[in-house]
Amino acid sequence: MATKKVKAEQGSRKRDDLQFRQAVIESGAIDEGSRTVELSFSSEAPVSRWYGVEILGHGEEEIQLSRLRETGVVLWNHNSDVPIGSIERAWVGEDRKGRAVVRFDDDPESDRIFQKVRSGTIKGVSVGYRVHRWEVVEPGQKSSCGRFDGPCEIARLWEPLEISPVSIPADDSVGIGRGYEEIEEQERTEEMPKNVVETATPETEEVRAVENHVEVVDTAKLEEQARAAERERVSEIMSMCARFEVDPAEYVRSGANVDQVRKAVLDALADQRKELETASVEVGQEGREKFREAARDGVCLRAGITLDKVTPGAEDFRGYSLRELARESLERAGQSSKGNAMEMVGRALTTSDLPVLLGSVANLSLMSGWEQEPESWRVWVDDSGSVSDFKIHTMARPGELGDLERIPEGGEYKYGERTETFEQYQIAKYGKMFSITREAIINDDLGAMTDIPRQHGESASRLLGDLAYGAITGNPTMGDGKALFHSAHGNLLATTNAVPISYSDFETTIAGIGTAVQAMRRQTDIGGKRRLNIQPVFFLAPVALEEVARRFFAEGRVPMTVTLDSGTSVAAGNGANPHAGRFQMVFDARLDDSSETAWYLAARKGKTVRMYYLNGQRRPYMEQRQGWNVDGVEYKIRIECGAKPVDWRGLLKNTGA
């Protein structure tokens, strides 16, 4: 029986630090028009670490992508001060690789990197990630899933945090992502052998006298070893500097060895640790992130935004004005907070965590508006549609196969016939911009950070409702060239067949709804060979009919007498109402804009209207950049979607008059 150990905490080994892995951007995955790049950023390939062989599990419960999807960012060389794009989509492929679609911003710095990626100058991509739970597999044993042999350590719960194009890709085999504590624990020897004398021969070989013996070495081999040593030096310096946000350029150019760089990094960390000890919030290895989260939640609490979970330390920032947060952000970034307010806030918007903090608050407000705005279309519309671009897409709608036929003894089987029709659909892009200016921060204008994005979230939610109901009230043309509701489709009851929903004329309403139900159940397949017996599930109507419709469907029996408009009373029997409680009722004011008398029957989800999204992104998302037209930060809110009726047989309209 294999021996396995699962570790939630690593003690002194510090393997929960931020780590990095490398990959290569494939040129075919670059879309120059949309400035997007599709790439793979992780896999289950074993990687040698100082503590052993590391494997990243890619099961559904092992990799946490929510953070990368919601707040993940594209950085340049893992530098958090140089965001160059956003992560539009992240998923795990069938090949058990982490994949993502990233979009580069269009500011000069981001465009410079994108053009180098497009041209192939920059081919490396690296992902920063953190492991929360490990499975340790001893030598000669099997992992719990039976797929890996020990010795190895498998990340059973981990999350990617950011994706970075890198000028020199990290080499996992030389200690990528080690924390400074890990570096101190590992002993390495960087010095060359002593007492070496080298001479060249005419045969382009070198004779190396080492100690008391002579060894003949191929020159090409020596050159390759030198190149490998230089690659190892540069790779380890780059990964070490990326981990601790230090510029590696000077160390690479000067020829500094790994020990010298390690000492410089440790000195910088020691200075940083002294500053963090005096901070109002306890900050450890994830100090910047904890500060951002605590300050973000503090602003939200002050603005009255409800949070499911409040970050520890948020109360310390609840009383901070926006100007005080700007000053705090500068001081935590080691920048001067002196000078007049306009200059101080301007520096905070360019050299500190303040833009990230403001963006987090704005994004929470955006999602608050998106989720709290009630929308009735979600009850009856299928929102599972996903497309990868803005082109016109064609959906095949196959007809039902014919019934099985009796085969006599010795008889032959016949092939079933199937007819297809096609529907076309397309999504569009919708968006708005807003900004948070230096003046708004100085004036402590919380509304700029919370009210405006929240209202944009509400607007995005209403937009989808407009598209969903517009798909039926607009009566669009279907794949057969006829309108959605058309007499030839058998789903339009007008003129003599139109019946209003009425409580006073109870029997007529019963008969009218019965006619509509029969029309839907008698629909045939595309070939017209068999009845489909479609069951209506939803009753859709304008709010003008809500009161009378609710009364009608709530009445279990036909009233004994009803009073007509003329004032006379008519006996109407005491039979049961066959439609009482039959449908799920949906009322929406958008239907009033089209007609206050028309009502609709709809089949189950998937048979009526479908909502489509770009790459399955069902929520609005926000991008930010340093303001160009304003002194501050600019935000762009965008959602790409569209709605389309997929089958006229699942919908019926009664004009009601």
For each residue, the residues with C-beta under 8 A, 3 or more apart:
1:
2: 137 138 141 142 143 144 150
3: 138 141
4: 135 136 137 138 141 143 144
5: 135 136 138
6: 133 134 135 136 156
7: 10 133 134 135 136
8: 132 133
9: 16
10: 7 13 14 15 16 134
11:
12: 181 185
13: 10 51 182 185
14: 10 17 179 181 182
15: 10 49 51 131 134 153 182
16: 9 10 130 131 132
17: 14 130 177 178 179 182 243 285
18: 128 129 130 161 177 243
19: 128 129 130 131 176 177
20: 78 126 127 128 129 170 176 177 239 242 243
21: 41 42 47 56 126 127 129 170 172 176 177
22: 124 125 126 166 169 170 171 172 176
23: 39 40 41 42 43 124 125 126 127 169
24: 123 124 125 169
25: 29 30 37 39 117 122 123 124 125 165
26: 29 39
27: 30 120
28:
29: 25 26 37 38 39
30: 25 27 36 37 117 118
31: 34 35 36 37 38
32: 35 118
33:
34: 31 103
35: 31 32 85 103 104 106 114
36: 30 31 88 101 102 103 104
37: 25 29 30 31 101 102 104 117
38: 29 31 99 100 101
39: 23 25 26 29 99 100 102 125 163
40: 23 43 93 97 98 99
41: 21 23 98 99 100 125 127 160 163
42: 21 23 56 58 63 97 98 127 129 160
43: 23 40 56 58 95 96 97 98
44: 55 56 57 58 96 97
45: 55
46: 53 54 55 148 152
47: 21 53 54 55 172 173 176
48: 52 53 54 172 173
49: 15 52 53 54 153 172 175 176 177 178
50: 175 178 182 185 186
51: 13 15 54 153 182
52: 48 49 151 152 153
53: 46 47 48 49 151 152 153
54: 46 47 48 49 51 152 153 154 155
55: 44 45 46 47 148 152 153 154 155
56: 21 42 43 44 62 63 129 131 154 155 158
57: 44 62 63 145 154 155 156 158
58: 42 43 44 62 63 92 96 97 98
59: 62 63 145
60: 92
61: 157
62: 56 57 58 59 155 156 157 158
63: 42 56 57 58 59 92 98 158 159 160
64: 67 157 158 159
65: 68 69 90 91 92 98 159 160
66: 69 70 159
67: 64 70 71 72 159 160 161
68: 65 71 72 87 90 100 159 160 161 162 163
69: 65 66 72 87 89 90
70: 66 67 363
71: 67 68 360 363
72: 67 68 69 86 87 90 160 161 162 163
73: 83 85 86 87 162
74: 83 84 85 86 87 102 103 104 162 163 164 165
75: 78 79 80 82 83 84 162 163 164
76: 79 82 84 109 113 164 165
77: 82 164 165 166 167 238 242
78: 20 75 126 128 162 164 166 242 243 245
79: 75 76 82 164 242 245
80: 75 83 162 245 288 356
81: 245 351
82: 75 76 77 79 109
83: 73 74 75 80 105
84: 74 75 76 104 105 109 110 113 114 165
85: 35 73 74 102 103 104 105 110 114
86: 72 73 74 102 103 105 621 623
87: 68 69 72 73 74 90 100 101 102 163
88: 36 100 101 102 103 615 617 621
89: 69 100 101 615 616 617
90: 65 68 69 72 87 98 99 100 101 160
91: 65 98 99 100
92: 58 60 63 65 96 97 98 99
93: 40 96 97 98 99
94:
95: 43
96: 43 44 58 92 93
97: 40 42 43 44 58 92 93
98: 40 41 42 43 58 63 65 90 91 92 93 127 160
99: 38 39 40 41 90 91 92 93
100: 38 39 41 68 87 88 89 90 91 163
101: 36 37 38 87 88 89 90 615
102: 36 37 39 74 85 86 87 88 163
103: 34 35 36 74 85 86 88
104: 35 36 37 74 84 85 110 111 113 114 117
105: 83 84 85 86 110 111 623 625
106: 35 110 111
107: 110 111 625 626 628
108: 111 112
109: 76 82 84 112 113
110: 84 85 104 105 106 107 113 114
111: 104 105 106 107 108 114 115
112: 108 109 115 116
113: 76 84 104 109 110 116 117 122 165
114: 35 84 85 104 110 111 117 118
115: 111 112 118 119
116: 112 113 119 121 122 165
117: 25 30 37 104 113 114 120 121 122 123 165
118: 30 32 114 115
119: 115 116
120: 27 117 123
121: 116 117
122: 25 113 116 117 165 166 167
123: 24 25 117 120 169
124: 22 23 24 25 165 166 167 168 169 170
125: 22 23 24 25 39 41 163 164 165 166 169
126: 20 21 22 23 78 163 164 166 169 170 242
127: 20 21 23 41 42 98 160 162 163 164
128: 18 19 20 78 160 161 162 163 164
129: 18 19 20 21 42 56 158 159 160 161
130: 16 17 18 19 158 159 161
131: 15 16 19 56 134 155 157 158
132: 8 16 157 158 159
133: 6 7 8 155 156 157 158
134: 6 7 10 15 131 153 154 155 156
135: 4 5 6 7 143 144 153 154 156
136: 4 5 6 7 153
137: 2 4 141 142 143 148 149 150 151 152 153 154
138: 2 3 4 5 141 150 151
139: 150 151
140: 149 150
141: 2 3 4 137 138 149 150
142: 2 137 146 148 149 150
143: 2 4 135 137 146 147 148 149 150 152 154
144: 2 4 135
145: 57 59 148
146: 142 143
147: 143
148: 46 55 137 142 143 145 152 154
149: 137 140 141 142 143 152
150: 2 137 138 139 140 141 142 143
151: 52 53 137 138 139
152: 46 52 53 54 55 137 143 148 149
153: 15 49 51 52 53 54 55 134 135 136 137
154: 54 55 56 57 134 135 137 143 148
155: 54 55 56 57 62 131 133 134 158
156: 6 57 62 133 134 135
157: 61 62 64 131 132 133
158: 56 57 62 63 64 129 130 131 132 133 155
159: 63 64 65 66 67 68 129 130 132
160: 41 42 63 65 67 68 72 90 98 127 128 129 163
161: 18 67 68 72 128 129 130
162: 68 72 73 74 75 78 80 127 128
163: 39 41 68 72 74 75 87 100 102 125 126 127 128 160
164: 74 75 76 77 78 79 125 126 127 128 242
165: 25 74 76 77 84 113 116 117 122 124 125
166: 22 77 78 122 124 125 126 169 170 238 242
167: 77 122 124 238
168: 124 234 235 238
169: 22 23 24 123 124 125 126 166 235
170: 20 21 22 124 126 166 176 177 235 238 239 242
171: 22 174 176 231 232 235 236 239
172: 21 22 47 48 49 176
173: 47 48
174: 171 232 235 236 239
175: 49 50 178 182 183 186 236 239
176: 19 20 21 22 47 49 170 171 172 235 239
177: 17 18 19 20 21 49 170 239 243
178: 17 49 50 175 182 183 186 239 240 243
179: 14 17 182 183 243 285
180: 183 184 244 262 265 266 269
181: 12 14 184 185
182: 13 14 15 17 50 51 175 178 179 185 186
183: 175 178 179 180 186 240 262 266
184: 180 181 266
185: 12 13 50 181 182
186: 50 175 178 182 183
187:
188: 258
189:
190: 257 258 259
191: 194
192: 196
193: 196 210
194: 191
195: 210 211
196: 192 193 208 209 210
197: 208 209
198: 206 207 208
199: 206 207
200: 204 205 206
201: 204 205 206 207
202:
203:
204: 200 201 219
205: 200 201 216 217 218 219
206: 198 199 200 201 216 217 219 222
207: 198 199 201 214 215 216
208: 196 197 198 214 215 217
209: 196 197 213 214
210: 193 195 196 213 214 215
211: 195
212:
213: 209 210
214: 207 208 209 210
215: 207 208 210
216: 205 206 207
217: 205 206 208 221 222
218: 205 221 222
219: 204 205 206 222 223
220: 223 224
221: 217 218 224 225
222: 206 217 218 219 225 226
223: 219 220 226 227
224: 220 221 227 228
225: 221 222 228 229
226: 222 223 229 230
227: 223 224 230 231
228: 224 225 231 232
229: 225 226 232 233
230: 226 227 233 234
231: 171 227 228 234 235
232: 171 174 228 229 235 236
233: 229 230 236 237 257 258
234: 168 230 231 237 238 252
235: 168 169 170 171 174 176 231 232 238 239
236: 171 174 175 232 233 239 240 258
237: 233 234 240 241 248 251 252 256 258 261
238: 77 166 167 168 170 234 235 241 242 248 252
239: 20 170 171 174 175 176 177 178 235 236 242 243
240: 178 183 236 237 243 244 246 248 258 261 262 265
241: 237 238 244 245 246 247 248 251 261 265
242: 20 77 78 79 126 164 166 170 238 239 245 248
243: 17 18 20 78 177 178 179 239 240
244: 180 240 241 265 268 269
245: 78 79 80 81 241 242
246: 240 241 264 265 268
247: 241 250
248: 237 238 240 241 242 251 252 261
249: 252 253
250: 247 253 254
251: 237 241 248 254 256 260 261 264
252: 234 237 238 248 249 256
253: 249 250
254: 250 251
255:
256: 237 251 252 260 261
257: 190 233 260 261
258: 188 190 233 236 237 240 261 262
259: 190 262 263
260: 251 256 257 263 264
261: 237 240 241 248 251 256 257 258 264 265
262: 180 183 240 258 259 265 266
263: 259 260 266 267
264: 246 251 260 261 267 268
265: 180 240 241 244 246 261 262 268 269
266: 180 183 184 262 263 269 270
267: 263 264 270 271
268: 244 246 264 265 271 272
269: 180 244 265 266 272 273
270: 266 267 273 274
271: 267 268 274 275
272: 268 269 275 276 287 334
273: 269 270 276 277
274: 270 271 277 278
275: 271 272 278 279 332 334
276: 272 273 279 283 284 287
277: 273 274
278: 274 275
279: 275 276 282 283 287 291 332
280: 313 316
281: 290 291 294 312 313 316 317
282: 279 290 313
283: 276 279 286 287 288 290 291
284: 276 287 290
285: 17 179
286: 283 289 290
287: 272 276 279 283 284 290 291 332
288: 80 283 291 292 332 353
289: 286 292 293
290: 281 282 283 284 286 287 293 294 311 313
291: 279 281 283 287 288 294 295 332 353
292: 288 289 295 296 353 356 357 360
293: 289 290 296 297 311 314 360
294: 281 290 291 297 298 311 312 313 314 316 317
295: 291 292 298 299 314 317 320 325 328 329 357
296: 292 293 299 300 311 314 357 360 361 364
297: 293 294 300 301 307 310 311 314 317
298: 294 295 301 302 313 314 315 316 317 318 320
299: 295 296 302 303 317 320 322 325 357 361 446 449
300: 296 297 303 305 307 361 364 450
301: 297 298 304 305 307 310 314 315 318
302: 298 299 318 319 320 446
303: 299 300 361 365 446 449 450
304: 301
305: 300 301 364 365 368 450
306: 368
307: 297 300 301 310 364
308:
309:
310: 297 301 307 314 315
311: 290 293 294 296 297 314
312: 281 294
313: 280 281 282 290 294 298 316 317
314: 293 294 295 296 297 298 301 310 311 317 318
315: 298 301 310 318
316: 280 281 294 298 313
317: 281 294 295 297 298 299 313 314 320 325 328
318: 298 301 302 314 315
319: 302
320: 295 298 299 302 317 324 325 328
321: 324 325 444
322: 299 325 326 440 441 442 444 445 446 449
323: 326 327 341 344 345 441 442 444
324: 320 321 327 328
325: 295 299 317 320 321 322 328 329 354 357
326: 322 323 329 330 344 345 348 349 352 354 441
327: 323 324 330 331 337 344 348
328: 295 317 320 324 325 331 332
329: 295 325 326 332 333 348 352 353 354 357
330: 326 327 333 335 336 337 344 347 348 351 352 354
331: 327 328 334 335 337
332: 275 279 287 288 291 328 329 352 353
333: 329 330 351 352 353
334: 272 275 331
335: 330 331 347 348 351 352
336: 330 339 347
337: 327 330 331 344
338: 344
339: 336 343 344 347
340: 343 344
341: 323 344 345 442
342: 345 346 438 442
343: 339 340 346 347
344: 323 326 327 330 337 338 339 340 341 347 348
345: 323 326 341 342 348 349 438 441 442
346: 342 343 349 350 438 631
347: 330 335 336 339 343 344 350 351 352
348: 326 327 329 330 335 344 345 351 352 354
349: 326 345 346 352 354 355 438 626 627 632 633
350: 346 347 626
351: 81 330 333 335 347 348
352: 326 329 330 332 333 335 347 348 349 355
353: 288 291 292 329 332 333 356 357
354: 325 326 329 330 348 349 357 358
355: 349 352 358 359 624 626 633
356: 80 292 353 359 360
357: 292 295 296 299 325 329 353 354 360 361
358: 354 355 361 362 436 449 633
359: 355 356 362 363 622 624 633 635
360: 71 292 293 296 356 357 363 364
361: 296 299 300 303 357 358 364 365 449 450
362: 358 359 365 366 436 449 450 452 453 622 624 635
363: 70 71 359 360 366 367 453 622
364: 296 300 305 307 360 361 367 368
365: 303 305 361 362 368 369 449 450 451 452 453 454 457
366: 362 363 369 370 453 454 456 457 620 622 637
367: 363 364 370 371 457 619
368: 305 306 364 365 371 372 454 457
369: 365 366 372 373 453 454 455 456 457 458 459 460 461
370: 366 367 373 457 458 460 461 619 620
371: 367 368 457
372: 368 369 458
373: 369 370 457 458 461 462
374:
375: 378 461 462 464 465
376: 379 380 465 586 587 588
377: 380 381 464 465 468 469 588
378: 375 381 383
379: 376 538 584 586
380: 376 377 537 538 540 584 586 602 605 608 609
381: 377 378 468 605 608 609 610 611 643
382: 385 605 606 608 609 610 611 646
383: 378 610 611 613 618
384: 610
385: 382 425 610 611 612 613 644
386: 612 613 614 615 616
387: 393 427 612 613 614 615
388: 614 615
389: 614
390: 426 427 428 429 614 640
391: 426
392: 424 425 426
393: 387 424 425 426
394: 422 423 424
395: 422 423 424 425 646
396: 420 421 422
397: 420 421 422 423 479 526 646 647
398: 418 419 420 526
399: 418 419 420 421 525 526 527
400: 418 525 526 527 530 532
401: 416 417 418
402: 405 416 417 527 529 530
403: 530
404:
405: 402 414
406:
407: 411 412 413
408: 411
409:
410:
411: 407 408
412: 407
413: 407
414: 405
415:
416: 401 402
417: 401 402 527
418: 398 399 400 401
419: 398 399 525 526 527
420: 396 397 398 399 526
421: 396 397 399 479 480 526
422: 394 395 396 397 479
423: 394 395 397 478 479 644 645 646
424: 392 393 394 395 479
425: 385 392 393 395 610 612 642 644
426: 390 391 392 393 642
427: 387 390 612 613 614 640 641 642
428: 390 640 641 642
429: 390 638 639 640
430: 460 463 638 639 640 641
431: 636 637 638 639
432: 456 459 636 637
433: 634 635 636 637
434: 448 452 453 456 634 635 637
435: 448 627 629 630 632 633 634 635
436: 358 362 440 441 448 449 632 633 635
437: 440 441 448 627 630 631 632
438: 342 345 346 349 441 442 631 632
439: 442 443 445 631 632
440: 322 436 437 443 445 448 449 632
441: 322 323 326 345 436 437 438 444 445 632
442: 322 323 341 342 345 438 439
443: 439 440
444: 321 322 323 441
445: 322 439 440 441 448 449
446: 299 302 303 322 449 450 451
447: 450 451 452
448: 434 435 436 437 440 445 451 452
449: 299 303 322 358 361 362 365 436 440 445 446 452 453
450: 300 303 305 361 362 365 446 447 453 454
451: 365 446 447 448 454 455
452: 362 365 434 447 448 449 455 456
453: 362 363 365 366 369 434 449 450 456 457 622 635 637
454: 365 366 368 369 450 451 457 458
455: 369 451 452 458 459
456: 366 369 432 434 452 453 459 460 620 637
457: 365 366 367 368 369 370 371 373 453 454 460 461 620
458: 369 370 372 373 454 455 461 462
459: 369 432 455 456 462 463
460: 369 370 430 456 457 463 464 620 637 639
461: 369 370 373 375 457 458 464 465
462: 373 375 458 459 465 466
463: 430 459 460 466 467 639 641
464: 375 377 460 461 467 468 611 639 641 643
465: 375 376 377 461 462 468 469 588 590
466: 462 463 469 470 590
467: 463 464 470 471 611 641 642 643
468: 377 381 464 465 471 609 611 643
469: 377 465 466 472 473 588 590 591
470: 466 467 473 474 590 643
471: 467 468 474 476 609 643 644 645
472: 469 475 484 485 540 600 609 645 651 653
473: 469 470 590 591 593 594 595
474: 470 471
475: 472 483 484 485
476: 471 483 484 644 645
477: 481 482 483 484
478: 423 481 482 483 484 489 645 648
479: 397 421 422 423 424
480: 421
481: 477 478
482: 477 478 486 488 489
483: 475 476 477 478 486
484: 472 475 476 477 478 489 491 645 648 651
485: 472 475 489 491 492 648 651 652 653
486: 482 483 489 491 492 648
487: 490 492 494
488: 482
489: 478 482 484 485 486 492 648 649
490: 487 519 522 523 649
491: 484 485 486 519 520 523 648 649 651 652 653
492: 485 486 487 489 652 653 655
493: 497 498 499 512 515 516 519 652 653 654 655
494: 487 497 498 654 655
495: 498 655
496:
497: 493 494 515 654
498: 493 494 495 512 654 655 656 657
499: 493 508 509 511 512 513 515 516 654 656
500: 505 509 512 597 656 657
501: 509 541 545 548 549 552 599 656
502: 505 506 508 509 548 552
503: 506 509 548 551 552 555 562
504: 562 563 564 565
505: 500 502 508 509 562 564
506: 502 503 509 510 552 555 558 559 562 572 577
507: 510 511 558 572 573
508: 499 502 505 511 512
509: 499 500 501 502 503 505 506 512 513 552
510: 506 507 513 514 558 577 578 579
511: 499 507 508 514 515
512: 493 498 499 500 508 509 515 516 654
513: 499 509 510 516 517 579
514: 510 511 517 518 578 579
515: 493 497 499 511 512 518 519
516: 493 499 512 513 519 520 536 601 652 654
517: 513 514 520 521 536 601
518: 514 515 521 522
519: 490 491 493 515 516 522 523 652
520: 491 516 517 523 534 535 536 601 603 649 650 652
521: 517 518 531 532 533 534 535
522: 490 518 519 531
523: 490 491 519 520 531 532 534 649
524: 527 528 529 530 531 532
525: 399 400 419 528 529 530 532
526: 397 398 399 400 419 420 421
527: 399 400 402 417 419 524
528: 524 525
529: 402 524 525
530: 400 402 403 524 525
531: 521 522 523 524
532: 400 521 523 524 525 649
533: 521
534: 520 521 523 603 607 649 650
535: 520 521 603 604
536: 516 517 520 539 583 601 602 603 652
537: 380 583 584 602 603 604
538: 379 380 583 584 585 586 600 601 602 603
539: 536 549 553 582 583 584 585 586 599 600 601
540: 380 472 586 587 588 591 599 600 601 602
541: 501 545 546 549 585 586 587 591 599 600
542: 545 546 587 588 589 591 592 594 595 596 597 598 599
543: 546 587 588 589 591 592
544: 592 596 597
545: 501 541 542 548 549 587 596 597 599 656
546: 541 542 543 549 550 587
547: 550 551
548: 501 502 503 545 551 552
549: 501 539 541 545 546 552 553 585 587 599
550: 546 547 553 554 585
551: 503 547 548 554 555
552: 501 502 503 506 509 548 549 555 577 579
553: 539 549 550 579 580 581 582 583 585
554: 550 551 580 581
555: 503 506 551 552 558 559 577 580
556: 576 577 580 581
557: 574 575 576 577
558: 506 507 510 555 572 573 574 575 576 577
559: 506 555 562 572
560: 571 572 573 574
561: 569 570 571 572
562: 503 504 505 506 559 569 570 572
563: 504 567 568 569
564: 504 505 567 568 569 570
565: 504
566:
567: 563 564
568: 563 564
569: 561 562 563 564
570: 561 562 564
571: 560 561
572: 506 507 558 559 560 561 562
573: 507 558 560
574: 557 558 560
575: 557 558
576: 556 557 558 580
577: 506 510 552 555 556 557 558 580
578: 510 514 582
579: 510 513 514 552 553 582 583
580: 553 554 555 556 576 577
581: 553 554 556
582: 539 553 578 579
583: 536 537 538 539 553 579 601
584: 379 380 537 538 539
585: 538 539 541 549 550 553
586: 376 379 380 538 539 540 541
587: 376 540 541 542 543 545 546 549 591
588: 376 377 465 469 540 542 543 591
589: 542 543 592 593
590: 465 466 469 470 473 593 594
591: 469 473 540 541 542 543 587 588 594 595 598 600
592: 542 543 544 589 595 596
593: 473 589 590
594: 473 542 590 591 598
595: 473 542 591 592 598 655 656
596: 542 544 545 592
597: 500 542 544 545 655 656 657
598: 542 591 594 595 653 654 655 656 657
599: 501 539 540 541 542 545 549 653 654 656
600: 472 538 539 540 541 591 651 652 653 654
601: 516 517 520 536 538 539 540 583 651 652 654
602: 380 536 537 538 540 607 608 650 651 652
603: 520 534 535 536 537 538 607 608 649 650 651
604: 535 537 607 650
605: 380 381 382 608
606: 382 610 646
607: 534 602 603 604 646 647 649 650
608: 380 381 382 602 603 605 645 646 647 650 651
609: 380 381 382 468 471 472 643 644 645 646 651
610: 381 382 383 384 385 425 606 643 644 646
611: 381 382 383 385 464 467 468 641 642 643
612: 385 386 387 425 427 641 642 643 644
613: 383 385 386 387 427 616 617 618 639 640 641
614: 386 387 388 389 390 427 617 640 641
615: 88 89 101 386 387 388
616: 89 386 613
617: 88 89 613 614 621 639 640
618: 383 613
619: 367 370 639
620: 366 370 456 457 460 637 638 639
621: 86 88 617 637 638 639
622: 359 362 363 366 453 635 636 637 638
623: 86 105 635 636 638
624: 355 359 362 633 634 635 636
625: 105 107 628 633 634 636
626: 107 349 350 355 633 634
627: 349 435 437 630 631 632 633 634
628: 107 625 634
629: 435 634
630: 435 437 627 634
631: 346 437 438 439 627
632: 349 435 436 437 438 439 440 441 627
633: 349 355 358 359 435 436 624 625 626 627
634: 433 434 435 624 625 626 627 628 629 630
635: 359 362 433 434 435 436 453 622 623 624
636: 431 432 433 622 623 624 625
637: 366 431 432 433 434 453 456 460 620 621 622
638: 429 430 431 620 621 622 623
639: 429 430 431 460 463 464 613 617 619 620 621
640: 390 427 428 429 430 613 614 617
641: 427 428 430 463 464 467 611 612 613 614
642: 425 426 427 428 467 611 612
643: 381 464 467 468 470 471 609 610 611 612
644: 385 423 425 471 476 609 610 612
645: 423 471 472 476 478 484 608 609 648 651
646: 382 395 397 423 606 607 608 609 610 650
647: 397 607 608 650 651
648: 478 484 485 486 489 491 645 651
649: 489 490 491 520 523 532 534 603 607
650: 520 534 602 603 604 607 608 646 647
651: 472 484 485 491 600 601 602 603 608 609 645 647 648
652: 485 491 492 493 516 519 520 536 600 601 602
653: 472 485 491 492 493 598 599 600
654: 493 494 497 498 499 512 516 598 599 600 601
655: 492 493 494 495 498 595 597 598
656: 498 499 500 501 545 595 597 598 599
657: 498 500 597 598
